[in-house]
Amino acid sequence: MAGAGLYREDEGEGRAAGREISCLFGMLDDKSRALAWHMLLYGHASIRELREKTRFTSDMEVLTILKEVINPAAEALTGRPLIEFVPFRVHPVTGECFTFHWWLKGPLLLPEEWVVDVFPEEDGLRVMILLPAGLNPVRVAEGGITNGVLTLKLAY
């Protein structure tokens, strides 16, 4: 299945996953990337949560980005959407029930290379980093800015 390496069940095509997720993020505008990052971070969200957390102006704007930007870009790369609407689902880890949420369609393979994004916010910058496969740090051990250079040390 060409281009399906982004998804975990396609382990044999895992090498392409990092390039595909980087390529997907490269195809998206800032607002669409912010929404995709939120979904990667939390795995699911209501339309209201997506609107509030990613600073969209309306639910319709969120739906438009999902249906006309993010999912078509993911389908072009992988043959299927990145995010799906599910009327009812039990969270596989917590057992909590969610109604009318958007869910990350996956699970995804982690990339082989770093995927980094920066989003300006009202009171600063938010730096998002998707870690490569095989790196499993448990916390940020150190962090700081020196001469305009952001440094983070991740501890295992």
N, C-alpha and C positions, 0 to 999 in steps of 0.2 A: 504494500500500500504506500504509494509515493507520498512523502511529506508528512506521514503520520507519527514521526518520531517524537513529537512533543508530548505524547501521552505515554504513561507508564506501561500500559499493556503491550506496547510496541517496543519492548526492550531491545530488540535487535537493531533498531534504528536510532538508538539513544545518542549516538555521536552527533546527529543532526539537531537534536533537541535544543542545545544551547544556541546554535546559530539561528534556529527558527524562532525561538522566543526573543532573541535580540533583534531579529529581522521584524518580527511582529511589533515590538515596541518602537522600532524605527519607522514603521508605517503609520503610527498613531500621532495625533496632535497632543498637546500638553494635557488637555482636559480628558481625553480618551485614555491616555497613559495613566493619569491619576486614578481613574476608575478601574483600570486593569490592575494596577498595583494594589488598590484596596481589596479587590477580589482575591489576588494572590495571597495577600496578608491574612485575610479572615475566612476565605473560602465560600462565604455566602453573605447576603445582605438583603434587606427589604429595599424597595424602591426609594422610600423616604430616607433611609440611612445612606444610600448611595448619593442621593441629592444633597443631603446635609454634609456628609463627610468629604465629598469631593467638590463642594461649592458650586453645584449646578443651580440654575435659577428655577427649574421646574421639573416635575416628574417626567413630562413629555420630552424634555431635553435629554434626560438620562436614557429613556427608552429609545430615542433616536440614535444616540451614541452606541448603545448596545446593539441595536438591530441594523443600523446602517453603516457603522464604522468598525467597531471591535470584532463582532462575529463575522462579517464578510471578510475582513483581513485574515482572521484565523482560519476561515474556511478556504481561502485562497492558498494558505500555506500548508494546512493539515487535512483539509477535506471535511472538517467539522467545526462547529462553533466552539468558542472558548468558554462562554457563559450561557447557562440555560435557566429558564423560568420553571420552577417546580411549585405546584399548588400546596403540596404537603410533603414534608420529609422529616425523618427522625435523624438528628445529628449522629453520625457513626461513632463518635468518641464520647460525647456527653450524654447522649440519649434524649436530649431536649428536642421537643417538637417545634417545627417552624412551618408557618403557613405563608404562602404567597411570597416566597423569597427567590432571589436569583442566586444560583449556585455555580461555582467553578466546575466546569465539566472536565473531569480528569480521573484520577490524579495525574499531575504533570511530572515529567522527568525534570530533574534539576539540570541546568546547563553545565557545560564543561568550563565555561569562562564566566567571569564576573559580568553581571548586568547592573549598571549603575544609572540612577536618574536623580535629578535635582529639581525640586519644585519650590518656587518662591511662595511664601505665605505672608500674611499681614505683619507678623511679628518676627520673621526670620526665614530660614530655608529649611526644607525637609529633604534629607538625603535618603534615598531608598537603594538598597543593595540586595540583589538576588544572588545568593552564594552558590558557587559551583558545587556540583555533586562531590560528595566525599568530605566536604568541610562541614563539621557539625559543632561549631562553637556554642557554648552555653550562656555566655554573657559578654558584655563589653567590659574589658578589664581596664582600659585606659582610653582617653579621648581628649583631644584638644586642638587648638588652632595656633600655629606659630607662623609668623610672616605670611599669612594668607593661605597656609597649607593645613587642611583638615587631616588629622591622623586619628585612626581608631585601632586599638589592639583588641582582637577577639580572643577570648580564653576558651580552652577546651575543658 
